[in-house]
Amino acid sequence: MARALPAAACINDLSGIGRASLTVAIPVLSAMGVQCCPLPTAILSAQTGFKHYSFVDFTPYMREYYEKWQCEQMPFDALYTGFLGSAEQIAVVREIAANMPEKAFVLVDPVMADNGKVYATYTEEMCRGMRELVCIADIVTPNITEACLLTDAPYTGEALDRDTALRLCRGVAALGPQTVVLTGVRTAETTIASCLYRAREDTMSVIEKPLSTGRYPGTGDLFASVLCGALLRGDALEAAVDLAAGFVAHTTSYTFEKGADPRHGVLFEHCLKELIAP
């Protein structure tokens, strides 16, 4: 029996409070007509921006979890990965990627760092492992700090000229992925850009959106989830990046206007209707 919807295997952490990771990917992909099949890397009572939270490492269960999927012969159309908590988890994800159907694409959001700093949970071994994971990806969505880490380039801030952004994208693409979307590039005081690089053509498109006030956790997850959903429903690559960037800009601005607690992430629920294809 044919499936009515495309399916994505989504490997990321799950937080009970705070819109980030799987609590972003599941509703976004569902709204876009994609069956989101989550495989958690960790289960938290709240995202780590809160003062009090519990943390359960899911590493010991990930292989068995995926093996049961294999028993059901689930024909995934995409593998989408986000936060990974250990070198062993990265190794597990590489094994899963190797078993994806040939037609499926692999989208890696290399969640390692931001604002020039590596996350406290990331070791040098994990950074090496993430480079190896990026090598087998079709699409990667690093922010500037992550792109610098992946390519051993110096971090000089969020404001980049076109030539510098292009060099960073080429450096990431040299690891293996055919498509690099460099996010969070400050192009002016009031604009922020996503730089879409296609390795085969050696071309880069710069997609600018208004810069919103305020910083919120989970915006990278929101961007990558919309991008994944748009590609799975058949949108062209540049249109998919434009939709993702625009949705993040709009929902971030909306959240700031509402005066919401930043720890809870972006208020995207009332905007999901914008993602539903006519």
C-alpha positions in Angstrom: 0.0 0.0 0.0 1.4 3.4 -1.0 2.1 6.0 1.7 0.1 9.2 1.5 2.9 11.3 3.0 6.7 11.6 2.7 8.5 10.5 5.9 11.5 11.9 7.7 13.6 10.3 10.4 14.4 13.1 12.8 17.2 12.6 15.3 17.3 15.3 18.0 16.7 15.8 21.7 13.3 16.2 23.2 12.5 18.8 25.8 9.2 18.9 27.8 9.3 22.7 28.2 10.8 25.0 25.6 10.3 25.1 21.9 13.4 23.5 20.5 14.6 20.4 18.7 11.9 17.7 18.4 9.1 19.9 19.8 9.8 22.2 16.9 10.4 19.6 14.2 7.3 17.4 14.9 4.6 20.1 14.5 6.4 21.9 11.7 6.9 18.8 9.6 3.4 17.6 10.3 1.9 21.0 9.2 3.9 20.7 6.0 2.5 17.3 5.2 5.5 15.2 6.3 5.4 12.2 8.7 7.9 13.1 11.3 9.4 9.9 12.9 11.5 11.1 16.0 14.5 9.3 17.4 15.5 11.1 20.6 19.1 11.6 21.6 18.2 12.8 25.0 15.0 13.5 27.0 15.0 16.7 29.1 12.3 18.1 31.4 13.0 21.5 29.9 15.5 23.0 27.5 18.8 23.9 29.1 18.1 27.6 29.2 15.9 27.0 32.2 17.6 26.8 35.6 16.1 23.5 36.6 15.9 20.5 34.3 16.4 16.7 34.3 18.4 15.0 31.6 18.2 11.4 30.4 20.8 10.3 27.9 19.2 8.1 25.2 22.4 6.7 23.7 22.1 3.2 25.1 18.7 2.8 23.4 19.3 4.4 20.0 20.6 1.3 18.1 17.8 -0.9 19.3 15.2 1.8 18.6 16.4 2.1 15.0 16.7 -1.7 14.5 13.0 -1.9 15.3 12.4 0.6 12.5 14.4 -1.5 10.2 12.2 -4.5 11.1 9.2 -2.5 9.8 11.1 -1.6 6.6 10.1 2.0 6.9 10.9 3.7 3.6 12.2 7.1 4.8 12.6 10.0 2.3 15.0 12.0 4.5 17.2 11.8 7.5 17.3 15.1 9.5 19.7 15.4 12.4 20.1 18.1 15.1 21.7 18.1 18.5 23.9 15.1 19.2 25.2 14.6 22.8 28.2 12.3 22.4 30.8 10.9 20.0 28.9 7.6 20.2 25.7 9.2 19.1 27.4 10.7 16.1 28.7 7.2 15.2 25.2 5.8 15.6 23.8 8.5 13.3 26.4 7.7 10.7 25.3 4.1 10.7 21.7 5.1 10.3 22.6 7.4 7.4 24.5 4.6 5.7 21.2 2.5 5.8 18.9 5.2 4.4 17.2 4.5 1.0 19.2 5.7 -2.0 16.6 8.2 -2.9 16.5 9.8 0.6 18.5 12.9 1.4 20.5 13.6 4.6 20.1 17.0 6.2 22.6 17.7 9.0 22.1 20.7 11.3 25.6 20.6 13.0 24.4 21.9 16.4 27.8 22.6 18.0 28.3 26.3 18.8 27.0 29.8 18.5 28.3 33.4 18.9 31.9 32.2 18.6 31.7 29.6 21.4 31.6 25.9 21.3 28.8 24.4 23.5 30.1 23.1 26.8 29.0 19.6 26.0 31.2 19.4 22.8 34.6 17.8 23.0 37.3 17.9 20.4 36.4 14.2 19.6 32.8 15.3 19.0 33.9 18.1 16.7 35.9 15.6 14.6 32.9 13.3 14.6 30.6 16.1 13.4 33.0 16.8 10.5 32.7 13.1 9.5 28.9 13.3 9.7 28.9 16.4 7.5 31.0 14.5 5.0 28.1 12.1 4.2 25.4 14.8 4.3 23.6 16.1 1.2 22.6 19.4 2.9 24.1 21.1 5.9 22.8 24.2 7.8 25.6 25.6 9.9 25.6 29.0 11.6 28.8 31.1 11.2 30.5 29.7 14.3 29.8 26.1 13.3 31.0 26.7 9.7 34.3 28.1 11.2 34.7 25.1 13.4 34.1 22.7 10.6 36.7 24.4 8.4 39.2 25.6 11.0 38.5 29.2 9.9 38.9 32.1 12.4 35.6 33.4 13.8 35.4 37.2 13.2 31.7 37.8 14.1 28.3 37.6 12.5 28.8 40.4 9.9 30.4 38.9 6.8 30.9 40.3 3.3 29.9 38.2 0.4 33.5 36.9 -0.4 34.0 35.7 3.2 30.7 34.0 3.3 31.5 32.3 0.0 34.8 31.1 1.3 33.2 29.6 4.3 30.5 27.8 2.3 33.1 26.4 -0.1 35.1 25.2 2.9 32.1 23.3 4.3 31.2 21.9 0.9 34.8 20.6 0.4 34.0 18.2 3.2 31.4 16.5 1.1 27.9 18.0 1.1 26.5 19.3 -2.2 24.4 22.1 -0.6 25.4 24.4 2.2 23.1 26.9 3.8 25.1 29.3 6.0 22.6 30.9 8.5 22.7 34.0 10.6 24.8 36.2 8.4 24.5 39.9 9.3 24.4 41.8 6.0 23.4 45.2 7.5 22.1 46.7 10.8 18.5 45.7 10.0 19.0 42.6 7.8 20.1 39.0 8.3 20.8 36.5 5.5 21.0 32.8 4.7 23.6 32.1 2.1 22.7 29.1 -0.2 25.7 27.5 -1.8 25.5 24.9 -4.5 28.7 23.0 -4.8 28.2 21.6 -8.3 27.6 25.0 -9.8 29.9 26.8 -7.4 27.2 29.5 -7.0 25.9 31.3 -3.9 22.5 33.0 -3.4 22.0 35.4 -0.6 18.5 35.5 0.9 18.0 38.5 3.2 15.2 39.0 5.7 14.5 41.7 8.3 16.6 41.3 11.5 14.3 40.7 14.5 14.9 42.0 18.0 15.6 39.4 20.6 17.3 36.0 20.7 15.5 32.8 21.2 16.5 29.1 21.5 15.3 26.8 18.8 15.4 29.2 15.8 18.0 27.0 14.1 15.7 24.0 14.6 12.8 26.0 13.2 14.8 26.9 10.1 16.1 23.4 9.4 12.7 21.9 10.0 10.9 24.2 7.5 13.7 23.6 5.0 13.4 19.9 5.4 9.6 20.0 5.1 9.7 22.2 2.0 12.1 20.0 0.2 10.1 16.9 1.0 6.9 18.4 -0.4 8.8 19.3 -3.6 9.6 22.9 -3.3 12.7 24.2 -5.2 15.8 24.6 -3.1 16.0 28.4 -3.2 12.3 28.7 -2.5 12.6 26.3 0.4 15.5 28.4 2.0 13.5 31.6 1.4 10.4 30.1 3.1 12.5 28.9 6.1 14.3 32.2 6.5 11.1 34.1 6.2 9.2 32.0 8.7 11.9 32.3 11.3 12.1 36.1 10.8 8.3 36.5 11.0 7.8 34.2 14.1 10.7 35.7 15.9 9.4 39.2 15.4 5.9 38.1 16.5 7.3 36.5 19.6 9.2 39.7 20.6 6.0 41.8 20.0 4.1 39.5 22.4 6.7 40.0 25.1 7.1 36.2 25.6 9.7 34.7 27.9 12.7 33.9 25.6 13.4 30.6 27.4 10.2 29.2 25.9 11.4 29.8 22.4 9.5 31.2 19.4 5.7 31.4 19.4 5.2 29.6 16.0 2.0 27.8 16.7 -0.4 30.4 15.4 1.8 30.8 12.3 1.9 27.2 11.2 -1.0 27.8 8.8 1.6 29.8 6.7 3.5 26.5 6.0 0.5 24.5 4.8 0.7 24.3 1.0 -2.5 25.3 -0.8 
